[in-house]
Amino acid sequence: MATELPKAGLCRLPLEILQQVAGYIAEVYRPSLCAFSLTNRSCHQASTLFIFRQIHLNVRTREELQLDVEGLATALSRTDSVRHVHSLALEGFLDLKKPRNEKGSWRDVDPLGWWYSLETNEVFPDDDQVPSGGAEYFVYDESVIQQHSEEDLAWAPVINFIRTLPSLQKLVYNCPNQFPPSLLDTLHARHPQCQLHHLTFRMRTLLWGTPYPYEMALATSPCLYKVKVICTGRDSEADDDFNQEAVMELVAGLAPNLKEATIVNFNPGRGGRSLRRRAKWQGLPGFAPGSVGSLASLSLISSGGFFWTPVYVQTWAKFTDFGSLRRLTIAGPGARGIDGEVMGYIAQNHSFPQLRALSVCLERQDASVERPDFTANAIPFFTAFEPLEELSVSGPLEPEILDAILHRHGRTLKTLMMRPEEVESPGFVGRNRREIPMTFTKEHVLQIQAECPGLEDLGVRVKRMKSSAAEVAIYRSLAKIRRLRSLFLILDCSDWRVHRDSSYDPSFDGEDRDKLEYGYMKGHLREALVNCAVDEKLARSIWGTIREESRGLESLRLWTTGAGHFGKGQNNMADGYLNHLSRSWLIERAPRDDVEILQVKELCRSEREARDASSYGARRPKETEVFRSLWPSKEGGKSWQDDWSSIPLQV
């Protein structure tokens, strides 16, 4: 009689194997890691290595910080996981004045109240925040934090907690509060190899001649690995800001281990009220002129009145070796871009042999005069780089530029984000812009599929065409990109042909030719309403159409935008309707082979609901007529907001 072998279970596997399984789950689909840890004692032991590897603390008040740290320390002690903590991130604002029982507000995260908080922050989670143009900003707004001061001592729970972590490798500091001196001392004494990512870096005593000793100690710390700093030529008090010059010298060698820098350039409100010449930068103590650093990542972001010049790029090249860069952001998505002159200068004068990832924003700079050489400058700019693995381009695009990009980089690209944009304002007197934002057709998608065999992450702008068969054909062509895992679609509901294509004839019939306010026809509004009406059912249908043949697709982001824009600036037509209907979505698939489980989330929902609850967007009678011709009132319905639905795809 054969002996029955005991059934193998997860609890019988060696810890090393279970840790490999847990590591795979953490990388592929982290939400399942906690479920895996609850399977049995062995799985729990294997999972703690990854559950507690990265810890985030949201800083609010001193009392809440103490309670949060105590709770975290208890959890780590109970699971014997203190040794597993490799990264600690501190975010929020430590408010020393707020009583313990007062509820938090948006100022906990943004105490200065001037960050440019677009409603698209969930749509573009990886974009760097930039301050809005015209916002007030003060560089020298407070004295330097003193060791053992009230604010310094308020961080004691975090400092004591860090002292207990034997394996801390990374500390991310993203709080507007000044970095506490006692925390810096603890890093130097207990974790000298820990990388400090300081995302709110700013020196406040650069006008002193010799900066305050603590500021120099922080700026030149061997732990300092990454900085993000806001830079202005002159702040709202008309004080000169030299933080950019200071960071350049830190990059060039004063900060020995600084490898990543993000510079956000903008002109603040009231910054130009003084017409005096900017003072001469005196330099940081200890800097050796001519020194050149070797950053691995450099982000130069611009907004609010900052203009790119070849001199600005040349200046940065004097302080860091562009040949060492592996990641480079020039201008950044949605920011002020580089024009043909700057592109030409970079292509002719600089090389980036180690670069693997490039993000760039382009700009025609044609408000007063046409720039016919824009495409001619853009093509050699993109071909000057060695083949890239990641590329993000926003701003004006032309098919010829796309051809050059794919020919040069297609074979190596794993990530490609294309966000075509044009300036909608009409320009100066006598200058009528004719450019229309490029949208990706079925042929463009098939071109990407043919020239980018390794592409895993793609973002493109596609035209909404009332859910027509032609629109469906674009979605189906995307399914042919076999290795695609993540897809971002900008659903373009605009129609710039109305003002920018003299040959355009909408061919509306009957009432659709009737005029609305602002001079547009009812047919223009009808098409805008149909195109921007993207409900969850339509989002799922787009997913299903692509997923039919693209079984590797894991996530789909949809950003519905442009409704009511006709190429001549904002007109406020039917804002109440168009903004309510223009929904954006994130669809994610759980990584299972036996059944498809989707998680569907409306992006920026809280902002939309807040807008709906206000009186935002007046609804005029003629606009209501068009809306009701598409979606009559439902019996028992409470509001027009409950009556609409998307036009199904013509599959």
C-alpha positions in Angstrom: 0.0 0.0 0.0 1.4 3.4 -1.1 2.3 5.8 1.7 0.4 9.1 1.3 2.8 12.0 1.3 2.0 15.0 3.6 0.5 17.9 1.8 2.9 20.8 1.3 1.8 24.2 2.6 3.2 27.7 2.8 4.1 27.1 6.4 6.5 24.3 5.4 8.5 26.5 3.0 11.9 27.9 4.2 11.8 31.5 5.4 14.1 32.5 2.6 11.6 31.2 -0.1 8.7 32.9 1.7 10.6 36.2 1.7 11.2 35.9 -2.0 7.4 35.4 -2.5 6.6 38.4 -0.2 9.1 40.5 -2.1 7.5 39.7 -5.4 4.0 40.5 -4.1 5.3 43.8 -2.6 6.7 44.8 -6.0 3.8 43.7 -8.2 0.8 44.4 -6.1 1.5 45.8 -2.6 -2.2 45.6 -1.4 -1.9 41.8 -1.4 1.1 41.9 0.9 -1.0 42.4 4.1 -3.3 39.6 3.0 -0.3 37.3 2.5 1.0 38.2 5.9 -2.2 37.0 7.5 -2.0 33.6 6.0 0.0 32.0 8.8 2.8 32.8 11.2 5.5 32.0 8.7 4.1 34.2 6.0 3.7 37.0 8.6 7.3 36.7 9.5 8.4 36.8 5.9 6.2 39.8 5.1 7.4 42.2 7.8 10.6 42.6 6.0 8.7 44.5 3.2 5.7 45.9 5.1 7.9 48.1 7.3 10.8 48.7 4.8 9.3 52.2 4.0 7.5 54.2 6.6 5.6 57.5 6.2 4.8 59.9 9.0 2.3 62.7 8.4 3.3 65.5 10.7 0.6 67.7 12.1 0.8 68.8 15.8 3.3 68.0 18.5 0.8 65.9 20.4 -0.3 63.9 17.4 3.3 63.4 16.3 4.1 61.9 19.7 1.1 59.5 19.5 1.9 58.5 16.0 5.5 57.7 16.8 4.5 55.7 19.9 2.0 53.7 17.9 4.6 53.0 15.2 7.2 52.0 17.7 4.8 49.6 19.3 3.9 48.0 16.0 7.6 47.5 15.1 8.4 46.1 18.6 5.5 43.7 18.5 6.5 42.3 15.1 10.2 42.4 15.7 10.6 44.7 12.7 12.7 47.6 13.8 15.7 46.3 11.8 13.6 46.2 8.6 13.0 50.0 8.4 15.2 51.3 5.6 13.3 54.5 4.6 11.4 57.1 6.7 9.4 59.9 5.0 8.3 63.0 6.9 5.5 65.0 5.3 3.1 67.7 6.4 3.5 70.8 8.6 4.4 70.7 12.3 2.1 73.4 13.7 3.2 74.4 17.2 0.3 76.8 17.8 -2.7 74.6 16.9 -4.5 73.0 19.9 -4.6 69.3 20.0 -8.4 69.0 19.5 -8.5 71.3 16.4 -9.1 69.6 13.2 -6.6 69.7 10.4 -7.0 71.8 7.3 -5.4 72.2 3.9 -2.8 74.5 5.4 -1.4 71.6 7.4 0.2 70.5 4.1 0.5 73.9 2.5 1.0 76.5 5.3 2.2 79.1 2.9 -1.0 78.9 0.9 0.6 79.6 -2.5 1.3 76.2 -4.1 -0.2 75.8 -7.5 -2.7 73.1 -6.6 -4.1 72.0 -9.9 -7.2 69.8 -9.9 -5.1 67.4 -12.0 -2.8 66.5 -9.1 -4.2 62.9 -9.1 -4.0 62.7 -12.9 -0.3 63.6 -12.9 0.9 62.3 -9.6 4.6 62.3 -10.6 4.8 65.9 -11.7 6.7 68.3 -9.5 4.5 70.9 -7.9 5.2 74.5 -9.0 4.0 77.7 -7.4 1.5 79.7 -9.3 2.6 82.8 -11.2 1.9 86.0 -9.2 1.9 84.2 -5.8 3.8 86.0 -3.1 6.9 84.4 -1.8 9.4 85.4 0.9 12.9 83.9 1.1 14.0 85.5 4.3 10.7 85.2 6.2 12.0 83.9 9.6 15.2 83.5 11.6 17.2 80.3 11.5 16.0 77.5 13.8 18.1 77.2 16.9 19.1 74.0 18.5 17.1 73.2 21.7 14.6 75.8 20.8 10.9 75.0 21.1 10.5 74.0 17.5 13.7 71.9 17.6 12.5 70.1 20.7 9.1 69.5 19.2 10.8 67.0 16.9 12.0 64.9 19.8 9.7 61.9 19.2 11.0 61.5 15.6 14.6 62.0 16.7 14.3 59.4 19.5 12.6 57.0 17.1 15.4 57.4 14.5 17.9 56.5 17.2 16.3 53.1 17.5 16.5 52.2 13.8 19.6 50.2 13.1 19.2 50.0 9.3 18.0 53.4 8.2 19.3 54.2 4.7 17.0 57.1 3.5 15.3 60.0 5.2 12.8 62.0 3.1 12.0 65.5 4.6 9.1 67.2 2.9 7.9 69.7 5.6 7.9 73.5 5.2 9.4 73.7 8.7 13.1 74.2 8.9 15.1 71.0 9.2 15.7 70.6 13.0 19.4 70.8 14.1 18.9 67.9 16.6 17.7 65.7 13.8 20.8 66.6 11.7 23.1 65.8 14.7 21.3 62.4 15.1 21.8 61.5 11.5 25.5 62.3 11.7 26.0 60.4 14.9 23.8 57.4 14.4 23.3 57.1 10.6 26.3 58.8 8.8 25.6 56.8 5.6 21.9 57.7 5.5 20.8 59.6 2.4 18.9 62.8 3.2 16.3 63.9 0.6 15.5 67.5 1.6 12.5 68.5 -0.5 11.9 71.9 1.1 15.5 73.1 1.1 16.1 76.9 1.5 18.9 79.0 2.9 17.6 82.0 4.8 20.8 83.9 5.6 22.5 84.3 2.2 22.3 88.1 2.5 24.5 88.1 5.7 27.7 87.8 3.8 28.6 84.6 5.7 25.6 82.3 6.1 24.6 81.1 9.6 26.8 78.2 10.7 23.8 75.8 11.1 22.6 76.5 7.5 26.1 75.8 6.2 26.3 72.6 8.3 23.0 71.3 6.8 24.0 72.4 3.3 27.4 70.7 3.3 26.3 67.6 5.3 27.7 64.4 4.0 24.2 62.9 4.4 22.6 65.4 1.9 21.8 63.4 -1.2 18.9 65.3 -2.8 17.5 68.9 -2.6 14.5 70.6 -4.0 14.5 74.4 -3.8 12.3 77.2 -4.9 14.3 80.0 -6.6 13.4 83.5 -7.5 15.5 86.4 -8.8 13.9 88.7 -6.3 11.2 87.8 -3.7 8.0 89.7 -2.8 9.9 91.9 -0.3 12.3 92.9 -3.1 15.1 90.9 -1.5 17.5 89.2 -3.8 17.3 85.4 -3.7 20.6 83.6 -4.2 19.5 80.1 -3.4 20.0 78.9 -6.9 23.6 80.2 -6.9 24.1 78.5 -3.5 22.8 75.2 -4.8 25.1 75.4 -7.8 28.1 75.7 -5.5 26.8 72.8 -3.3 26.5 70.7 -6.4 30.0 71.6 -7.5 31.5 70.0 -4.4 30.6 71.8 -1.2 28.0 69.1 -0.5 30.1 66.0 -1.1 27.4 63.4 -1.7 24.7 65.6 -3.3 23.6 63.7 -6.4 20.0 64.9 -7.2 18.8 68.5 -7.4 15.4 70.0 -8.4 15.3 73.7 -9.0 11.9 75.4 -9.4 12.2 78.9 -11.0 9.4 81.4 -10.9 8.7 85.1 -10.5 6.6 85.9 -7.4 4.0 88.5 -6.9 5.5 92.0 -6.3 8.9 90.6 -7.1 9.5 93.1 -9.8 8.5 96.2 -7.9 12.1 97.2 -7.4 14.0 98.2 -10.5 17.5 98.2 -8.9 20.1 96.0 -10.3 20.5 92.7 -8.6 23.3 92.5 -6.2 26.4 90.5 -6.9 26.5 87.0 -5.5 29.4 86.7 -3.0 29.7 82.9 -2.9 29.6 80.4 -0.1 32.5 80.1 2.2 34.9 77.3 1.2 33.8 77.1 -2.5 36.7 76.7 -4.9 35.8 78.5 -8.2 36.1 76.2 -11.2 34.9 73.1 -9.3 32.5 70.8 -11.2 30.2 68.3 -9.6 28.7 65.1 -11.0 24.9 65.0 -10.4 23.1 61.9 -11.4 19.7 63.7 -11.7 18.9 67.3 -12.4 15.5 68.9 -12.7 15.2 72.5 -13.9 11.6 73.5 -13.7 10.2 76.9 -14.7 6.9 78.7 -14.3 5.3 82.1 -13.7 7.4 84.4 -15.9 10.7 82.6 -16.1 12.2 82.5 -19.5 14.8 80.0 -20.7 18.0 81.2 -22.3 21.2 79.4 -23.6 23.1 81.4 -20.9 21.0 79.7 -18.1 21.9 76.2 -19.4 25.5 77.2 -19.9 25.7 78.4 -16.3 24.5 75.1 -14.9 27.0 73.3 -17.2 29.8 75.1 -15.3 28.8 73.5 -12.0 27.9 70.0 -12.9 29.2 67.6 -15.6 26.3 66.9 -18.0 28.1 63.8 -19.0 27.3 62.2 -15.6 23.6 62.8 -15.7 21.3 59.8 -15.9 18.0 61.7 -15.5 17.3 65.2 -16.8 14.2 67.4 -16.6 14.1 70.5 -18.7 11.2 72.9 -17.8 8.9 70.0 -16.8 5.3 69.2 -17.9 3.0 72.1 -17.8 5.8 74.6 -17.1 7.4 77.3 -19.2 9.2 75.4 -22.0 12.4 75.8 -24.0 12.2 77.3 -27.5 14.0 76.6 -30.7 17.0 78.8 -29.7 17.6 76.9 -26.5 17.1 73.5 -28.2 19.6 74.4 -30.9 22.1 75.6 -28.3 21.9 72.3 -26.3 22.1 70.1 -29.4 25.2 71.9 -30.6 27.1 72.5 -27.4 26.4 69.7 -24.9 26.4 65.9 -24.8 24.7 63.5 -22.3 26.3 60.1 -22.9 25.0 58.5 -19.6 21.4 59.9 -19.9 18.7 57.3 -19.6 15.6 59.5 -18.8 14.6 62.8 -20.3 11.5 65.0 -19.5 11.2 68.2 -21.5 8.6 70.9 -22.1 8.7 72.7 -25.4 7.4 76.2 -26.3 7.2 78.0 -29.6 7.7 81.6 -28.1 5.6 82.9 -31.0 3.3 85.4 -29.3 4.5 88.2 -31.5 6.0 86.5 -34.5 5.8 83.1 -36.2 8.7 80.6 -35.5 8.8 78.5 -38.7 12.1 76.9 -37.6 10.6 75.3 -34.4 10.4 71.8 -35.9 13.8 72.2 -37.6 15.3 72.9 -34.2 13.4 70.2 -32.3 14.5 67.3 -34.5 18.3 67.7 -34.0 17.6 68.4 -30.3 16.0 65.0 -29.8 18.5 63.1 -32.0 21.4 64.6 -30.1 20.7 62.4 -27.1 21.9 58.8 -26.9 19.0 56.3 -27.2 16.8 56.8 -24.1 14.8 54.4 -21.9 12.3 57.0 -20.7 11.1 60.1 -22.5 8.4 62.6 -21.6 7.6 65.5 -24.0 5.0 68.2 -23.4 4.2 71.2 -25.5 4.0 71.7 -29.3 4.5 68.5 -31.3 4.5 67.8 -35.0 4.4 64.4 -36.8 8.0 65.1 -38.0 9.2 65.5 -34.4 7.5 62.2 -33.5 9.2 60.5 -36.4 12.6 61.7 -35.3 12.0 60.6 -31.7 10.9 57.1 -32.6 13.7 56.6 -35.1 16.3 57.6 -32.6 14.9 56.2 -29.3 12.2 53.7 -30.2 14.3 50.5 -29.9 15.3 51.3 -26.3 12.2 53.1 -25.0 10.3 51.5 -22.1 8.4 54.7 -21.1 7.0 57.2 -23.6 4.8 60.1 -22.4 3.6 62.5 -25.2 1.5 65.5 -24.0 1.0 67.7 -27.0 -0.1 71.3 -26.0 -0.4 74.6 -27.8 -1.0 78.1 -26.5 -4.7 78.9 -26.8 -4.5 82.7 -26.3 -4.6 84.6 -29.6 -1.2 86.3 -29.2 -0.4 89.9 -29.8 -2.3 92.2 -32.1 -1.9 91.1 -35.7 -0.7 87.6 -34.7 -3.3 84.9 -35.4 -2.1 81.5 -34.2 -3.0 78.6 -36.4 -1.5 75.7 -34.5 -3.8 72.9 -33.3 -2.6 70.4 -30.6 -1.5 67.2 -32.2 -3.6 64.1 -31.4 -2.5 60.6 -32.0 -4.3 58.7 -34.7 -4.5 54.9 -35.3 -1.6 55.3 -37.7 0.5 57.1 -35.1 -0.2 54.3 -32.5 0.8 51.6 -35.0 4.0 53.5 -35.8 4.8 53.5 -32.0 4.0 49.8 -31.9 6.3 49.0 -34.8 9.3 51.1 -33.6 9.1 50.6 -29.8 9.2 46.8 -29.2 10.1 47.1 -25.5 7.5 49.8 -24.6 5.8 49.2 -21.2 4.4 52.6 -20.2 2.7 54.9 -22.7 0.9 58.2 -22.6 -0.7 59.9 -25.6 -3.4 62.4 -26.5 -6.4 61.0 -28.5 -9.4 62.8 -29.9 -12.8 62.0 -28.5 -15.1 61.4 -31.5 -18.5 60.8 -30.0 -17.5 57.1 -29.3 -17.4 56.5 -33.0 -16.0 53.5 -34.8 -12.9 55.6 -35.7 -12.3 56.3 -32.0 -12.7 52.6 -31.2 -10.1 51.8 -33.8 -7.6 53.9 -31.9 -8.2 52.0 -28.7 -7.9 48.7 -30.5 -4.6 49.8 -32.1 -3.2 50.4 -28.6 -3.9 46.8 -27.8 -1.3 45.8 -30.4 1.6 47.2 -28.2 2.3 43.7 -26.7 4.4 44.6 -23.7 2.2 47.5 -22.6 1.5 47.5 -18.9 0.5 51.1 -18.1 -1.4 53.4 -20.4 -2.4 57.1 -19.9 -4.9 58.6 -22.4 -5.6 62.3 -22.6 -9.1 62.3 -24.0 -9.2 65.5 -26.0 -12.7 67.0 -26.2 -11.6 70.4 -27.7 -12.2 71.5 -31.2 -9.6 74.2 -32.2 -10.6 74.0 -35.8 -13.4 76.4 -35.1 -11.0 79.3 -34.8 -7.8 77.9 -36.3 -8.8 76.1 -39.5 -10.4 78.5 -42.1 -11.5 75.5 -44.2 -13.5 73.9 -41.3 -17.2 73.5 -41.9 -19.1 71.8 -39.1 -22.1 71.2 -41.3 -24.6 71.5 -38.5 -28.3 71.2 -39.3 -31.5 72.7 -37.9 -31.3 74.0 -34.4 -27.7 73.1 -34.1 -26.9 76.2 -36.2 -28.6 78.5 -33.6 -26.2 80.8 -31.9 -25.4 80.6 -28.2 -23.7 83.2 -26.0 -20.1 83.9 -27.0 -21.0 83.4 -30.7 -20.8 79.6 -30.8 -23.5 77.3 -32.3 -25.6 74.9 -30.3 -23.9 72.1 -32.4 -20.6 73.1 -30.9 -21.9 72.6 -27.4 -23.7 69.4 -28.3 -20.5 67.8 -29.5 -18.6 69.1 -26.5 -21.2 67.6 -24.1 -21.2 64.2 -25.9 -17.4 64.0 -26.0 -16.7 65.0 -22.4 -19.4 62.8 -20.8 -17.2 60.0 -19.6 -18.9 58.0 -16.9 -17.6 54.8 -15.2 -19.4 52.6 -17.7 -17.6 54.2 -20.7 -14.2 54.1 -18.8 -14.7 50.4 -18.3 -15.7 49.9 -21.9 -12.5 51.7 -23.1 -10.5 49.4 -20.8 -12.3 46.3 -22.1 -11.7 47.3 -25.7 -8.0 47.6 -25.2 -7.7 44.7 -22.8 -9.3 42.3 -25.3 -6.0 41.9 -27.1 -3.6 43.4 -24.6 -3.6 40.8 -21.7 -0.6 42.4 -20.0 -2.2 45.8 -19.4 -2.3 46.5 -15.7 -3.5 50.1 -15.4 -5.3 52.7 -17.5 -5.5 56.4 -16.6 -8.0 58.6 -18.5 -7.9 62.4 -18.3 -10.9 64.0 -19.9 -10.0 67.6 -20.9 -10.6 70.4 -23.4 -14.4 70.5 -23.6 -15.6 74.0 -24.6 -12.2 75.1 -25.9 -12.1 76.2 -29.5 -8.7 77.7 -30.0 -9.3 81.2 -28.8 -8.9 81.2 -25.1 -11.3 80.5 -22.3 -15.0 81.4 -23.0 -16.8 80.0 -20.0 -19.4 78.3 -22.2 -21.5 75.9 -20.2 -18.8 75.5 -17.6 -21.3 74.1 -15.1 -22.2 71.2 -17.4 -18.9 70.6 -19.1 -16.8 70.5 -15.9 -19.3 68.2 -14.2 -19.4 65.7 -17.1 -15.6 65.7 -17.7 -14.6 62.8 -15.5 -11.1 61.3 -15.2 -10.5 57.7 -14.2 -7.9 55.2 -12.9 -8.5 51.6 -13.7 -6.2 49.0 -12.2 -6.2 45.2 -12.6 -5.3 43.0 -9.7 -2.5 40.6 -10.9 -4.5 37.4 -11.0 -4.7 34.8 -13.7 -7.9 33.1 -12.7 -10.2 36.0 -12.7 -10.1 39.7 -13.6 -10.7 42.0 -10.7 -10.7 45.7 -11.4 -10.4 48.7 -9.1 -12.0 51.8 -10.6 -11.5 55.2 -9.1 -12.7 58.6 -10.2 -9.7 61.0 -10.1 -10.1 64.4 -8.6 -13.5 63.5 -7.3 -13.4 65.6 -4.2 -12.5 68.7 -6.2 -15.5 68.0 -8.6 -17.9 67.5 -5.7 -16.8 70.7 -4.0 -17.3 72.6 -7.3 -20.7 70.9 -7.8 -21.8 72.0 -4.3 -20.9 75.6 -5.0 -22.6 78.0 -7.5 -19.7 77.5 -9.9 -20.7 77.6 -13.6 -24.0 79.4 -14.4 -26.3 77.3 -16.6 -27.9 79.5 -19.2 -31.4 78.7 -20.8 -30.0 77.9 -24.3 -27.3 75.7 -22.8 -29.9 73.8 -20.8 -31.9 73.3 -24.0 -29.0 71.5 -25.6 -28.3 69.5 -22.5 -31.9 68.3 -22.2 -32.1 67.5 -25.9 -29.4 64.9 -25.1 -30.5 63.8 -21.7 -34.2 64.5 -20.8 -35.2 64.6 -17.1 -35.6 61.2 -15.6 -38.8 60.4 -13.7 -38.2 61.0 -10.1 -34.8 62.5 -10.7 -33.6 65.1 -8.2 -31.1 67.0 -10.4 -29.7 67.2 -13.9 -26.5 65.7 -12.5 -28.3 62.4 -12.2 -29.8 62.4 -15.7 -26.8 62.0 -18.0 -24.8 59.0 -19.2 -22.0 58.5 -21.8 -22.7 57.5 -25.4 -21.6 53.9 -25.7 -18.6 52.9 -27.8 -19.5 51.7 -31.3 -17.8 48.4 -31.0 
